[in-house]
Amino acid sequence: MKYTTLPNTDIKTSKICLGTMTWGNQNTEAEGHEQMDYALEQGVNFFDTAELYSVPATAETYGATEKIIGTWFKKTGNRDKVVLASKIAGAGDYTAHIRKDGFSKRALTEAIENSLTRLQTDYIDLYQLHWPERGVNCFGTRDYPYKTSTKEAENHLEILETLQDFIKQGKIKHIGLSNETPWGTMKYLQTAKEHNLPRMVTIQNSYSLIHRAYEYGMSEVSMRENVGLLAYSPLAQGVLSGKYLNGKLPEGARGTLFPNFIARYKTPGAEKAVLEYQKIAAKYGMTLSELSLAFVNQLPFVTSNIIGATKMSQLKENINSINIDLSDEIIAEINAVHTLIPNPAP
């Protein structure tokens, strides 16, 4: 395994992060425990979850993933071996069954306390805001939704002051963003600096070979402000494994069970790009998944690459990507495809 640190901290984290959002829906508690056992054995010490998980989110499965992690901590006593990240869900119709007051002090207090209870731990190493309260272009929205984005921006000062209180209490150690924009990220950083408050150390946004929009502005923020990217959906919900090519819908696969989740990654341009990346992978003797993940692993603005799996075979293949170093020649071939078919998936 390769390691780095969370920016502006002394917390050592693996370059591969174990994503958990299928546990409690597609995966059982026993399967989640098995994945955590294996990941830790392979040197993966960074786990990411959220109060919302498992996904698709329902009132019945809300918090299920955190509970599975909590029972594993209790069973194994491995809490001190793991850097644990979780999130508070943003406001919206999708989360109306949780709460409706966004990132208010009351909401943050409720979310953090409930997550700690489910996780059976006294602290969370990295606590993140899952998505902004205002309208932004994420989750498949390619362009800024200026016609419908009428909500005022978050109260950045109140949010940071509330999070600082929890840091002082020892219940969270550091804070981060998710699904944020350059403006939103800089606003949090500026507010923190002006008021001597904790700064955001990471941002969890989507990034993959067919969705490299993070490089339009956010990558510069990451590198110049030292806010590391935690890249999620690096396999584009499994599309970059190649298993959905030519109209295939494998039994039990996420895209088969929940087609809406992969629709954004199955555009005609995306399929053409995936076919080209598959050729590059075959040429150099690796799987398409390994090529896709290895590309993300080597990016200078990436702190950790969040992989997820429903099967142990997938988990092993994904973690193995850390052992693959892409040559300049391979990266040049990848970028040539990107030049011809740039960001085909929003």
ROSEVEX-265266 format. One record per residue (C-alpha): residue number from 1; residue in three letters; chain; x negated, y, z. Coordinates in steps of 0.001 Angstrom, whole numbers, plus 524288, in hexadecimal, padded with zeros to 5 digits. Example, Ala and Ser with C-alpha at 12.3 -4.5 7.8 and 13.67 -1.06 7.14 Angstrom:
- k;r;c;X;Y;Z
- 1;Ala;A;7CFF4;7EE6C;81E78
- 2;Ser;A;7CA9A;7FBDC;81BE4
This chain:
- k;r;c;X;Y;Z
- 1;Met;A;80000;80000;80000
- 2;Lys;A;7FBE5;80E06;7FDE2
- 3;Tyr;A;7FEC3;8188C;807DD
- 4;Thr;A;80036;8271D;808FE
- 5;Thr;A;80594;83030;81363
- 6;Leu;A;81220;837D4;81407
- 7;Pro;A;80DF1;84594;80FE8
- 8;Asn;A;8098A;84E73;81AF6
- 9;Thr;A;80A4B;84339;824BF
- 10;Asp;A;8018D;83872;829D3
- 11;Ile;A;80B95;82DD1;826EF
- 12;Lys;A;805C7;8231A;81E60
- 13;Thr;A;80F5E;81DB7;8147E
- 14;Ser;A;80EB9;8135E;809F0
- 15;Lys;A;80F76;81811;7FBE1
- 16;Ile;A;81AA4;80E71;7FA54
- 17;Cys;A;826B7;8115E;80278
- 18;Leu;A;8312D;80727;804DE
- 19;Gly;A;83E89;80C02;800A8
- 20;Thr;A;84A15;8060C;807B8
- 21;Met;A;856E0;80ACE;801E7
- 22;Thr;A;85BCA;7FD65;7FD73
- 23;Trp;A;85B88;7F779;80B1C
- 24;Gly;A;8691D;7F5DE;81087
- 25;Asn;A;86F65;7F4AC;80320
- 26;Gln;A;8677D;7ED10;7F918
- 27;Asn;A;85E56;7E7D5;8037E
- 28;Thr;A;86191;7E16B;81075
- 29;Glu;A;85B41;7E480;81D72
- 30;Ala;A;852BC;7D856;81C49
- 31;Glu;A;84E21;7DC7B;80EC3
- 32;Gly;A;84B09;7EA26;8138D
- 33;His;A;84309;7E453;81EB3
- 34;Glu;A;83BDE;7DB92;81517
- 35;Gln;A;83878;7E731;80C7B
- 36;Met;A;8333F;7EEF8;81801
- 37;Asp;A;82B31;7E35D;81CB2
- 38;Tyr;A;82503;7E18B;80F52
- 39;Ala;A;822CE;7EFFB;80CC2
- 40;Leu;A;81BE3;7F1DC;819C2
- 41;Glu;A;81362;7E5E4;8171F
- 42;Gln;A;80F4A;7EC2E;80A3D
- 43;Gly;A;80B61;7F8D6;810F6
- 44;Val;A;817C0;80097;80E1D
- 45;Asn;A;819A4;8088B;81A7C
- 46;Phe;A;8232E;812B9;8152E
- 47;Phe;A;831E3;80FD8;81523
- 48;Asp;A;83C46;8193A;81006
- 49;Thr;A;84AB1;818E6;81368
- 50;Ala;A;85647;82216;8157D
- 51;Glu;A;86292;8231B;81D84
- 52;Leu;A;86A50;821C2;810E4
- 53;Tyr;A;864CB;8146F;80D31
- 54;Ser;A;8684A;80AA2;80850
- 55;Val;A;86B8B;80F9D;7FABA
- 56;Pro;A;875CC;8104D;7F4DF
- 57;Ala;A;879DD;81789;80110
- 58;Thr;A;886B5;81413;8076D
- 59;Ala;A;88C70;8168B;814D2
- 60;Glu;A;88AE2;80806;81798
- 61;Thr;A;87C5F;8073A;81433
- 62;Tyr;A;8785A;8148A;8198B
- 63;Gly;A;86C5F;812A6;8223C
- 64;Ala;A;86B2B;80432;81F0A
- 65;Thr;A;85D2E;80523;81A3D
- 66;Glu;A;8585F;80C69;82638
- 67;Lys;A;85EAC;801ED;82EC7
- 68;Ile;A;85734;7F74F;82775
- 69;Ile;A;84A63;7FE83;8298B
- 70;Gly;A;84DFE;80044;837D8
- 71;Thr;A;85040;7F1CE;83A23
- 72;Trp;A;84332;7EEE4;8338D
- 73;Phe;A;83C37;7F86B;83C87
- 74;Lys;A;842A0;7F20C;8483D
- 75;Lys;A;83F61;7E446;84390
- 76;Thr;A;8314B;7E6AD;83F8A
- 77;Gly;A;82CBD;7F1E9;8481F
- 78;Asn;A;82686;7F7D8;83BF4
- 79;Arg;A;82B5F;805C4;83D8F
- 80;Asp;A;81DB0;80AF1;84033
- 81;Lys;A;818AC;804BC;8339C
- 82;Val;A;8222B;80C0E;82ADE
- 83;Val;A;8231D;81A0A;82610
- 84;Leu;A;831C7;81BAF;825A5
- 85;Ala;A;8392A;82572;81D3A
- 86;Ser;A;847BB;82814;81D6D
- 87;Lys;A;85123;83285;8188D
- 88;Ile;A;85D60;83A1C;81BB2
- 89;Ala;A;86749;839AB;810AF
- 90;Gly;A;86AB1;8465D;809ED
- 91;Ala;A;87875;84B99;80953
- 92;Gly;A;881A4;847E3;7FE5D
- 93;Asp;A;88CEC;83F64;7FA16
- 94;Tyr;A;883CE;833AA;7FA19
- 95;Thr;A;88186;83518;808B5
- 96;Ala;A;88EA0;83A2A;80D57
- 97;His;A;89040;82DF6;815A0
- 98;Ile;A;88415;831B2;81D70
- 99;Arg;A;885AD;8403B;8203F
- 100;Lys;A;888DA;84CFC;8194F
- 101;Asp;A;87FD1;85704;81F80
- 102;Gly;A;87369;85460;817DD
- 103;Phe;A;866ED;85795;81F34
- 104;Ser;A;86CFA;85F28;82A64
- 105;Lys;A;866E3;85DCD;837CB
- 106;Arg;A;87217;8550A;83BEE
- 107;Ala;A;8709E;84C76;82FDE
- 108;Leu;A;861E4;84B0E;83143
- 109;Thr;A;8633B;847C3;83FA3
- 110;Glu;A;86D8F;83D77;83CF7
- 111;Ala;A;86612;83795;83197
- 112;Ile;A;858FE;836A0;83889
- 113;Glu;A;85EB0;830FA;8450A
- 114;Asn;A;866B7;826E1;83DA1
- 115;Ser;A;85B39;822E4;83523
- 116;Leu;A;85299;82105;84114
- 117;Thr;A;85CF7;8184B;84725
- 118;Arg;A;85EB1;80FF5;83B00
- 119;Leu;A;8500A;80EFC;838CA
- 120;Gln;A;84DBE;80B44;8470B
- 121;Thr;A;84265;814C0;8481C
- 122;Asp;A;83F25;8210C;84FBC
- 123;Tyr;A;839A7;8287C;8440D
- 124;Ile;A;839A1;829D9;83545
- 125;Asp;A;82C97;82D2B;82EF1
- 126;Leu;A;83235;83489;8234C
- 127;Tyr;A;83FE3;83A3A;8233D
- 128;Gln;A;8451B;83EF9;8162A
- 129;Leu;A;85095;846CD;810D3
- 130;His;A;8566B;83D3E;80703
- 131;Trp;A;85B11;8477A;7FD39
- 132;Pro;A;85E0E;8560D;7FD90
- 133;Glu;A;86B31;85B60;80191
- 134;Arg;A;86B41;86453;7F5B1
- 135;Gly;A;86D10;85F45;7E7E2
- 136;Val;A;86064;85AFF;7E13D
- 137;Asn;A;85CC7;852C5;7D585
- 138;Cys;A;85A6D;8454C;7DB50
- 139;Phe;A;860BA;837D0;7DAD7
- 140;Gly;A;861BA;837F0;7CC16
- 141;Thr;A;864F0;84644;7CA1A
- 142;Arg;A;85AA9;84AB5;7C06B
- 143;Asp;A;85C8F;85979;7C0AC
- 144;Tyr;A;85F62;86334;7CB6C
- 145;Pro;A;86E25;8633A;7CE0D
- 146;Tyr;A;86F37;87202;7CE69
- 147;Lys;A;87D87;87228;7CA5C
- 148;Thr;A;881E2;869D9;7D5D4
- 149;Ser;A;8773B;86CA2;7DFDB
- 150;Thr;A;87EBC;8764C;7E82D
- 151;Lys;A;87A62;8722D;7F5B8
- 152;Glu;A;8715E;87B1A;7FD25
- 153;Ala;A;863A1;87632;7FFE1
- 154;Glu;A;860C4;86F2F;80C7B
- 155;Asn;A;85DA4;87691;818E2
- 156;His;A;84F49;872F0;81838
- 157;Leu;A;84BD3;879BB;824EE
- 158;Glu;A;85646;872F3;82D09
- 159;Ile;A;852D1;865B3;82737
- 160;Leu;A;84457;8672D;82A26
- 161;Glu;A;846F3;86C33;837E0
- 162;Thr;A;84FB5;86077;83A96
- 163;Leu;A;845AF;856F8;83548
- 164;Gln;A;83B13;85D88;83D5B
- 165;Asp;A;84303;85AB5;84999
- 166;Phe;A;84339;84C47;8465C
- 167;Ile;A;834A3;84C66;843A5
- 168;Lys;A;83269;85288;850F9
- 169;Gln;A;83AEE;847E7;856F9
- 170;Gly;A;83297;83D81;85057
- 171;Lys;A;83E17;837D8;848DF
- 172;Ile;A;83865;83B05;83B8A
- 173;Lys;A;82A39;83DAD;83801
- 174;His;A;82A91;8441A;82AA0
- 175;Ile;A;8349A;848D3;820C7
- 176;Gly;A;836B0;847BD;81235
- 177;Leu;A;83FF0;84A90;80703
- 178;Ser;A;84693;84239;7FCCA
- 179;Asn;A;84CAA;84556;7EF9D
- 180;Glu;A;847E2;85359;7F0D4
- 181;Thr;A;843D0;85D8E;7E6F8
- 182;Pro;A;837CE;86663;7E66B
- 183;Trp;A;83FEC;871D2;7EB8F
- 184;Gly;A;8457C;86A1C;7F6DE
- 185;Thr;A;83850;86468;7FA8F
- 186;Met;A;83199;8719D;7FA6A
- 187;Lys;A;83CB2;877BC;80233
- 188;Tyr;A;83AA4;86DD5;80D1E
- 189;Leu;A;82BEC;86FCB;80CBD
- 190;Gln;A;82D26;87E9E;80D1B
- 191;Thr;A;836FD;87E48;8183B
- 192;Ala;A;82E40;87530;82008
- 193;Lys;A;82286;87E09;81E14
- 194;Glu;A;829CF;88A95;82160
- 195;His;A;82F96;8851F;82DF1
- 196;Asn;A;824AF;87BEB;83236
- 197;Leu;A;82D5B;86FF7;83093
- 198;Pro;A;82A41;86212;82BFE
- 199;Arg;A;82794;8610E;81D77
- 200;Met;A;82CC9;856DA;8143C
- 201;Val;A;821EF;84CFB;811AD
- 202;Thr;A;82845;8449D;80714
- 203;Ile;A;832DD;844C8;7FCD1
- 204;Gln;A;839DE;83887;7F857
- 205;Asn;A;83E3D;83A3F;7EA3B
- 206;Ser;A;84054;830C4;7DF14
- 207;Tyr;A;834D9;82E36;7D614
- 208;Ser;A;8327D;823D8;7CBCC
- 209;Leu;A;82CED;82212;7BE33
- 210;Ile;A;83A25;825DA;7B880
- 211;His;A;83CE6;830C7;7C231
- 212;Arg;A;830D8;8396C;7C3FF
- 213;Ala;A;83831;84624;7C61B
- 214;Tyr;A;8313D;847CB;7D338
- 215;Glu;A;8259F;84C71;7CB3B
- 216;Tyr;A;82D5F;8587C;7C726
- 217;Gly;A;82A2A;86117;7D2B7
- 218;Met;A;82AEC;857E0;7DE42
- 219;Ser;A;81DD6;85144;7DBDA
- 220;Glu;A;81709;85E7D;7DCD7
- 221;Val;A;81E23;8615C;7E991
- 222;Ser;A;819DB;85410;7EEA4
- 223;Met;A;80B91;85633;7EB77
- 224;Arg;A;80A14;86496;7EED9
- 225;Glu;A;81262;86433;7FB2F
- 226;Asn;A;80E63;85661;7FF62
- 227;Val;A;81C12;850C3;7FF98
- 228;Gly;A;81ACB;842A1;7FB6A
- 229;Leu;A;8246B;83BE2;7F268
- 230;Leu;A;82AD1;82F85;7F755
- 231;Ala;A;82F08;82A57;7EA20
- 232;Tyr;A;83BEE;82308;7EA1F
- 233;Ser;A;841E6;81ADC;7DF2A
- 234;Pro;A;83473;818D1;7D8EB
- 235;Leu;A;83A79;80D84;7D15A
- 236;Ala;A;84676;8158D;7CDC1
- 237;Gln;A;84FAB;80CA0;7D560
- 238;Gly;A;84975;800BC;7CEE6
- 239;Val;A;84A5C;805B8;7C0E7
- 240;Leu;A;83B83;8066A;7C056
- 241;Ser;A;83A83;7F800;7C365
- 242;Gly;A;84025;7F592;7B5D7
- 243;Lys;A;84AEE;7ECBD;7BAE2
- 244;Tyr;A;855DE;7F50A;7B506
- 245;Leu;A;85027;7F611;7A756
- 246;Asn;A;8589D;7F23D;79BC1
- 247;Gly;A;8650C;7F33C;7A3A3
- 248;Lys;A;86168;7E8E7;7AD99
- 249;Leu;A;8685B;7E915;7BABC
- 250;Pro;A;861C4;7DEF3;7C379
- 251;Glu;A;86A76;7D883;7CD99
- 252;Gly;A;86950;7DF02;7DAE4
- 253;Ala;A;86103;7EA4C;7D5C3
- 254;Arg;A;863DD;7F7DE;7DAFA
- 255;Gly;A;86779;7FD1A;7CD9D
- 256;Thr;A;870D8;7F1E1;7CBA4
- 257;Leu;A;87781;7F3A4;7D8BC
- 258;Phe;A;87754;80282;7D8BB
- 259;Pro;A;875FA;8073E;7CA98
- 260;Asn;A;877EB;81581;7CE47
- 261;Phe;A;86ADF;8157D;7D54C
- 262;Ile;A;8630A;8124E;7C927
- 263;Ala;A;86B28;819AA;7BF19
- 264;Arg;A;8620D;82573;7BF90
- 265;Tyr;A;85683;81C96;7BC42
- 266;Lys;A;85D02;81576;7B0E6
- 267;Thr;A;85D6F;8201B;7A6A9
- 268;Pro;A;85969;81C81;798C6
- 269;Gly;A;84CD6;82433;79A83
- 270;Ala;A;849E3;81D4F;7A742
- 271;Glu;A;84B54;80FF1;7A106
- 272;Lys;A;8420A;813CC;7960F
- 273;Ala;A;8381F;818A9;79FFE
- 274;Val;A;83949;80C6C;7A861
- 275;Leu;A;836B9;803F4;79C71
- 276;Glu;A;82A6E;80BBD;79980
- 277;Tyr;A;82597;80AE5;7A77D
- 278;Gln;A;82843;7FC51;7A749
- 279;Lys;A;81F3E;7FB02;79B87
- 280;Ile;A;81466;80224;7A2D3
- 281;Ala;A;81616;7F966;7AEB0
- 282;Ala;A;81574;7ED0D;7A661
- 283;Lys;A;80983;7F20E;79F24
- 284;Tyr;A;801F4;7F366;7ABCB
- 285;Gly;A;806D9;7E708;7B265
- 286;Met;A;80FFF;7EC73;7BCAA
- 287;Thr;A;81E87;7ECC6;7BEF1
- 288;Leu;A;82664;7F8CC;7BBA2
- 289;Ser;A;8295C;7FAA7;7CA18
- 290;Glu;A;81AF2;7FA53;7CD82
- 291;Leu;A;8179B;80435;7C2EB
- 292;Ser;A;822B0;80D42;7C71A
- 293;Leu;A;81F0F;80CE9;7D581
- 294;Ala;A;81066;80DA6;7D34D
- 295;Phe;A;81266;81A36;7CB90
- 296;Val;A;81995;82078;7D6F4
- 297;Asn;A;80FAF;81B64;7E0E2
- 298;Gln;A;80469;822C4;7DA8B
- 299;Leu;A;80ACB;8302D;7D984
- 300;Pro;A;803AB;83A82;7E197
- 301;Phe;A;81017;8409F;7E708
- 302;Val;A;815DC;833A6;7EBC4
- 303;Thr;A;8143F;8307E;7FA2E
- 304;Ser;A;81B92;82394;7F96A
- 305;Asn;A;82348;81BC6;7EF71
- 306;Ile;A;83046;816A2;7F4AB
- 307;Ile;A;832EA;80910;7EF72
- 308;Gly;A;83F16;80120;7F1EB
- 309;Ala;A;8431B;7F337;7EEF5
- 310;Thr;A;84E48;7E9D9;7F0FE
- 311;Lys;A;845E6;7DDAE;7EEA2
- 312;Met;A;838FD;7D9EC;7F4CC
- 313;Ser;A;83316;7D770;7E75C
- 314;Gln;A;8360E;7E589;7E3B5
- 315;Leu;A;83057;7EA89;7F06F
- 316;Lys;A;823AC;7E309;7EE5A
- 317;Glu;A;82249;7E809;7E06C
- 318;Asn;A;82507;7F608;7E486
- 319;Ile;A;81B60;7F608;7EFC9
- 320;Asn;A;81115;7EFD7;7E6F6
- 321;Ser;A;81167;7FBFA;7DE62
- 322;Ile;A;80854;80289;7E826
- 323;Asn;A;7FD7D;7F980;7E382
- 324;Ile;A;7FE9F;7FDF8;7D563
- 325;Asp;A;7F63C;8093E;7D0C1
- 326;Leu;A;7FA49;80F09;7C3CB
- 327;Ser;A;7EF4E;812F2;7BAA8
- 328;Asp;A;7EED6;82012;7B3E2
- 329;Glu;A;7F250;818DB;7A763
- 330;Ile;A;7FEC0;81333;7AD33
- 331;Ile;A;802D5;82040;7B2F2
- 332;Ala;A;8008F;826AE;7A5C3
- 333;Glu;A;80982;81CB8;79F54
- 334;Ile;A;813E9;81F0A;7A9B2
- 335;Asn;A;81312;82DA7;7A7AA
- 336;Ala;A;8141B;82BEF;798F7
- 337;Val;A;8214E;8254E;79AEC
- 338;His;A;82541;83015;7A455
- 339;Thr;A;821D2;83A4E;79A1E
- 340;Leu;A;82AA9;833C1;7901D
- 341;Ile;A;835BF;83091;79997
- 342;Pro;A;8349F;83A1B;7A502
- 343;Asn;A;83D34;837C7;7B0E4
- 344;Pro;A;84825;8304B;7AA32
- 345;Ala;A;84ED4;82DBC;7B740
- 346;Pro;A;853DF;83960;7BF35
